[in-house]
Structures are given as C-alpha cells and as structure tokens.
Amino acid sequence: MNVFLKIDMMEATRLTREGQLEEAMAVLRGGLAPSSAAASYFDGDAQQKPAGTPPILDMVPPSMETGGAWTSPQFREAHSAGRPGGMSPPQMPEALRGFLDRFVQPGSVRGLDGLVGPAVVRAPAPLPDGAQFEERGYANAAGSRAYKLYVPSGYDGTALPLVVMLHGCTQSPDDFAAGTRMNDLAEEQTFLVAYPAQAQSANVSKCWNWFSAGHQQRDRGEPSLIAGITRQIMRDFPVEPGRVYIAGLSAGGAAAAVMGSAYPDLYAAVGVHSGLACGAASDMPSALAAMRQGGSSPGSRGFGAVPIIVFHGDRDTTVNPVNGDQVIAQSRAAADLRTTVSHGEAPGGIRYTRTVQADESGRPMREQWILHGVGHAWSGGSTAGSYTDPSGPDASREMMRFFLQHPTKAAPLG
C-alpha cells in the first residue's frame, strides 16, 4: 500500500476516534482541493491569478468543516454547496480587509512575477542508479505525517549527515525537492534528505501551522511530529552523530525556526528562507501582522547557540524582509562574534549582501543573505518546482556549506 495512503488511513482513524467524522471523511475522500485563492490564503506563496480574479477579502475561522484551518470564503462555499442553510462567511474588520486586499495582489517586482504559483504536478525526475526516494510515514500521539527520504546512490552503510527540509504552503515533498535541487546536492555530496509532508487535514493549504501556540513547543503538535520523523530516520539509518540539520521555505522556514528553538539538542544548525522567527505570532491575526511588518516580540524565544543561516529577498511583499533580521536577532550566539559584510552577484545577475558573524576560530555562527530585487522564492532553485528564483545565489549549496561546518554532540533518540 502506498505510504501516503496508509498515513491518510491512520489520520482518518485518529479523527474518527476524536469524533471529527467530517474531517475523517474528507481525508478518506482525498480532501477538497482548495481553489487557487484558498491555496494562497495564508503562507503568502501568492499565486499569479488571471486578470479579473477577485482578491481574498474575508477569512473564515477554523471549524469542523475545515479541519481546524483558516480558509477563504471560496472554500467554505464549495464545501457547503448543496447543503440546506449553507453558512455565509463572517466579515472581517475593514482594516484587515484592506491589508488582505493589498496582500494578495499579483506582484510586479523581479523575483516574484513568473516565479511563484501553485504547485505543479510533474512526473518525478529519474533517479540515479542506486539512489532511492522513498515514501515513509510516522505517527505519535499528536497525529501522523507522511514524508519522503532521499538516499543517495553513494550510500554504502556508513553514517551520513541528515537534512530535514520543510516545504511551504501548497507544496509537496516532490515539488520542494525539485525546486530546491537538494537531492541533486545530496547525490553530489552524499547525505540523506528528509521531506516531511504537511497533511491537508491539518491545514487546507498544507501550510505548517507555525503561527499557532500549540505548534511552537517541544514534544507537542507538529514539532513533535517533525522531531519524531527525524529520530525515526536516525534509528533506521546510520546518521553521522551531531550532523542533523533542518531548513525550510516560508511557512516551512518559520517551522524550521520553531524546531531550532524547541530542539537545540537535535539540530546542529538551522536554515530559514523567507520565513519568520519563532514566536513571531501566536494566532492568525498576529501572523498576518508579522508577515506585513515583523513580529512584535520574537526575541523572547531564542535559539540559544544553535547556528543559523537566513536568506530573504528585499522585495518580498509576502513576508516582510524585516522578519529575516528578526530570525538572526533571535539567535543568541556568543557576544564576541566578529562581523564581516560582503557584496556579490550571482551568475544569474542577482546581487546580494552577505553578513557573517563568526567565532574566534572563524566559523560562521550567524549568516544572513539579503537578495536584492528578489521576491518570495527559493534562491538559486529550479523551475521544475514552485516558488523559486533560478537567478539568485544557490541557497541549497550555501546552506549545506554552512551546515557542514557545524557538527555538535550526538542527539538523543528518545
């Protein structure tokens, strides 16, 4: 049986036991595919829409119908079609309506136009001889999640580094792998890559729920599932002690920041691309505000000494670039770091500013890349996946270069 189908069955069973029968049926039916507007309702991986498509002006609070997700009116209308007394979505305050109106308008800056859009289903790329890209699953008291694991052809049973990659909204493990080209890099440098898949029953647009207080703590909610996937791989495969890393894009980047804060003993370094700091929001209204202008007090939930590398476009109209600054500020590294600033240009023409804060040995502890003229997209990625800007510096390669400079003590498996 397909692992993703097995995970759906496990999730449907859990929801049934909790009395959430409508959600369980939705999972078994494969869920209701969100409209293009609903697909971009929150993470901000803003879709390019045909001319005349109305923006999302209202948001519908979580309910039994939506599986605990905030949705657009279009989703609610589709879900309740044909039902007697179908409910009309509540209206939002005028101020928030105005913000959302601006929020979803198609961008016109370089790095956004033509570079973002709904996840495209393509035939998987052929694997190198001997490589594997396996569907697997994990479950605990918080629920269940499917994930894919890339094992490079050079794997010979010896311990390898492990990188956990968290996708953005509307994306899938295959889409994210294709866009970041992390599997290609794993084939070149020989390491394992895991791609946890957010369940649509948990969020209608498959966003990681980084903005919910219940998903920002150790051994609770989605952090417990992501950490559980990580530890399961560490039990099933020989993983090099102290060389386990995590990275993500947008909602996945914000979730990676949460994981760095909650599990500093498990992850040796963290990569955040176009994301937000842990604790930047605790609910939907504060999340929208944080995406627009930065979190109000994200510094209260720091990484400790976990090294962090951040990429963010300075023309990102989805997640304000100040959030990248706040992710860096949240990392409470040693106070005696030496700072160097350099400027460069990628082969594709994107200019960048790179700021490195290194320890006495010259090892970077905090590294920030500001991508000039770039919107909300993975830098240096492939158009084979969604939300990428191939013209920028190679974020995947730079993250791995940063990660591999940071082994730490072996993490516990329990």
C-alpha positions, 0 to 999 in steps of 0.5 A: 500500500502506498505510504501516503495512503496508509498515513491518510488511513491512520489520520482518518482513524485518529479523527474518527476516534476524536469524533471529527467524522467530517474531517475523517471523511474528507481525508478518506475522500482525498480532501477538497482541493482548495481553489487557487485563492484558498491555496494562497490564503495564508503562507503568502506563496501568492499565486499569479491569478488571471486578470479579473480574479477577485482578491481574498477579502474575508477569512473564515475561522477554523471549524469542523468543516475545515479541519481546524484551518483558516480558509477563504470564503471560496472554500467554505462555499464549495464545501457547503454547496448543496447543503440546506442553510449553507453558512455565509462567511463572517466579515472581517474588520475593514482594516484587515480587509484592506491589508488582505486586499493589498496582500494578495495582489499579483506582484510586479517586482523581479523575483516574484512575477513568473516565479511563484504559483501553485504547485505543479504536478510533474512526473518525478525526475529519474533517479540515479542508479542506486539512489532511492526516494522513498515514501515513509510515514510516522505517527505519535500521539499528536497525529501522523505525517507522511514524508519522503527520504532521499538516499543517495546512490553513494550510500554504502552503510556508513553514517551520513549527515541528515537534512530535514527540509520543510516545504511551504504552503501548497507544496509537496515533498516532490515539488520542494525537492525539485525546486530546491535541487537538494537531492541533486546536492545530496547525490553530489555530496552524499547525505540523506534528505528528509521531506516531511509532508504537511497533511491537508487535514491539518491545514487546507493549504498544507501550510505548517501551522507555525503561527499557532501556540500549540505548534511552537513547543517541544514534544507537542503538535507538529514539532513533535511530529517533525522531531519524531520523523527525524529520530525515526530516520536516525534509528533506521539509518546510520546518521553521522552523530551531531550532523542533523540539520533542518531548513525550510521555505516560508511557512516551512522556514518559520517551522524550521525556526520553531524546531531550532528553538524547541530542539537545540539538542537535535539540530546542529544548525538551522536554515530559514528562507523567507520565513519568520522567527519563532514566536513571531505570532501566536494566532492568525491575526498576529501572523498576518501582522508579522508577515506585513511588518515583523513580529512584535516580540520574537526575541523572547524565544531564542535559539540559544547557540544553535547556528543559523543561516537566513536568506530573504529577498528585499522585495518580498511583499509576502513576508516582510524582509524585516522578519529575516533580521528578526530570525538572526536577532533571535539567535543568541550566539556568543557576544564576541562574534566578529562581523564581516559584510560582503557584496556579490552577484550571482551568475544569474545577475542577482546581487546580494549582501552577505553578513557573517558573524563568526567565532574566534576560530572563524566559523560562521555562527550567524549568516544572513543573505539579503537578495536584492530585487528578489521576491518570495522564492527559493534562491538559486532553485529550479523551475521544475518546482514552485516558488523559486528564483533560478537567478539568485545565489544557490541557497541549497549549496550555501546552506549545506556549506554552512551546515557542514561546518557545524557538527555538535554532540550526538542527539538523543533518540528518545 
